[in-house]
Amino acid sequence: MLGFLKRRKLPADRRPKLAEDERIVAWAGATGDNVVVVTNHGLWLPGAPERLGWHEIHKATWSGRQLQIVAAREVPVGDDAYAVMEDLPPLVVTLLDPDRVPEQVRVRVNKSIAHTSHHPLEELTGARGGVRVVGRRVPGINGLRWTVRYDEGVDASAPGVAEHTRELVDWAKSGVGTVA
């Protein structure tokens, strides 16, 4: 077999516990004898007890040696039409042999986004900033998961903000076939 056609094999003792329909698409050695594993469902990072789904990654950057991931968590607001998200502190992993991991992370995070649009809210809040409305694909779930992320300085509890945000999400849902 030709050398360039060989596929790297993840050592069995480094393999995370995968879901039934989950498969490994790339992996890379990291510092401290750790590995980063990319699957069709998400990203397994060193020391993490579970996978980070592609729809949970707000931003990923690659510096040529370090992979930085900014994940997001849901902020409870009690609206079932959308979830309000906030960024978690960045996670930085140094990849010793990145192979296809940075490329696969970029491709899969981007593919999870079906819709994104930013809308100013200055008229409602009096403050600078707006809200980003995002429709994301989630493996194993039919349809899109709708989330919003308010810009820094926007008071989501200000009068009219929640109502206007719901209207923006409804607008995005109605046009998701034409907006990408």
N, C-alpha and C positions, 0 to 999 in steps of 0.2 A: 504494500500500500504506500502511496506517496505521502511524504511527511506533512505536506500542507493540508491533506485531507483528514489527518488524524484529529480526533476529537478529544479534548482534555476531559478527564474523568474526575469528578469530585470524590475525594476520599470518603468512604462510607461513614467514618466517625465524624465527619463534618457536615453530613447531610441533615437538614432540618426535617422535622416531621411534617410531611406534605399532606394536603387535603387529597381526597380520592382523585379528583380531576386536575390536580395541580402538577405541573412538570417544570423541571429546571431548564432554562434557556441559556444561562450564562452564570459564571461564578468567577471570583477573583480572590487571590490571597491578600490578606491585610496584615497589618502589624500585629505582633503578639501571637502568631500562629492562629489567627482568626481568618474567617472567610466571609465574603459578602455573596449572597446567592440571589440571583434574579430568577423569578418564576413567571409563569403566565398570569398569576394572581397578584404578585407584589414582590417586595424586597425584604429579604431576611438580613438583618444587620447584626454584627457581633454583639453578644450579650442580650439581645432582644428575645423575650420569651415567645413572641409571636411575630408573624409577618406584618409588614406595613403595606396595606393595599395601595394600588396605583392611584385610586381616587382620594387617598388620604395624604398624598404628597403634593404640597403646594408649590414647592420649587426645588429643583435639583441643579447643582452646578458642578462642573468638573474643571479642576485647575491644571490637569496634566499629571497630578499625583494624588490629589485629595478629592474625594467625592463629598460634597456637602448637601445634606438633605434637610429641607424645612418641611416638617409634617404639620398637619393642622388637626385641631380637635374641635368637637362640637360644643358650642356654648348653649346651655339650656335656655330656650325662649318660649317654648310651648306652642309653636306654630308648626302644624304638620305639613304645610305647603313647601317649606324649605328649612334647611338647617343653617344656623349662623356659625361660622367657623372663625377660629383665631389660630395664629401661628404658634407652634411650640418652639422652644429654643433649637437652633440648628444642631444637627448631628454631623460630625466630621469624621470620616474614615480615610486613612491613608491606604491606598491600594498599591501593593508591591508589584503585582502583575495584573494590570487592569483587564487585559484581554478585551472582551466585548461588553463588559459591564457598563461603562459610561454611555455607550451608544444605545444599549438596550433600555437603560433607565430613561434616557431622553425620549426614545421612540414610544415607550409604553406609557409614560406620564402624558405625553402629547396625545396619544391615541385615546386616552381615557376622557379627554375633554371633547364633548360634543357641541357645547355652546359656551361662550364667554362674552360678556359685555360689561362695560363700566358706565355708570350713570352718576352725574353730579347731584348732590343733595344740598347745595348751598342755600337754595330758596327755602327749604324746610328747616334747616338747622341753624342757618346763619354762620356756620363755620365752614371752612374750606374742607373739601373732600367729598367722597361719594361712596358708592357701593358697587362691588363687582358681583354680578350674577353668573353662576356657573352651573351647567348641566354636565354631569360626569357619568360615564359608563362604569358599572361595578360588576366584576365577574360574578356570574351565577345569579344575577338579578335582572329581570326583564324591565326595560325602561331606563330612565335616567334618574340619578339622585341630584336633586336641586339644592345648591348651597349658595350662601351669600357671605361676602367678606367686606366689612366696613373699613374704609380708610382710617388711618390713625387720626384721632381728634374728632371723629364723628360720634355723636351721642345717639346710640340706637334707641334710647328710651325717650328721645325728644318727641314732642307732639307731631303726629303725622308720619314719622319715619317708618314705623312698622307697616302702616297701611300703604304707603307709597312703595315700600319694598315688595309687599305682596303683589301690588299691581305690576311692578317690573318683572317679577318672577312669572306671573300669569302671562304677561306679554311675551316673555322669552319662551315659555312653554308652547304658546300658540304658533310661534314662528320657528321652532327648532328644526324643522325640515329645510328651511332656507338659510339659516344662520349657522356658520361653523367657526 
